[in-house]
Amino acid sequence: MTDAAQRVPGQLPDFPGAVVHSGVIYTSGVVDESALHGLGRSSVEQIDGALDGLIAIVEAAGGTAATILRVEAYLASSEDLEAWAATFRARWPENPPARTTLITHLALPTLRVELQAIAGVNA
């Protein structure tokens, strides 16, 4: 018998913030909330905002920053790679999650970063 999936609200009605199944949290893409509304914040501000949102969704689903196992980052420019790496290291100075970083076009021109994660439910 399988566990029913739990859905945690996300930033937009069409996308759950996360789906939890069998003790694993899978987030949807998370961006800096202000960038969704067309506010042009710097890359560093957007990275911080997206990480805050990502961790809040993981916490709402029953995890913590420490239970995040993998983070995938989608950056609009390779110029943001250094800021992303520094912010990632500051958030997880010890025992960081696995990560992948891609440079790509994002859904809105105001977006600089989108993040998604896989995490465990806090035991």
Summary of the structure (lengths in Angstrom):
residues: 123
radius of gyration: 14.1
end to end distance: 21.0
largest distance: 47.6
contacts: 382
relative contact order: 0.24
helix: 32%
strand: 30%
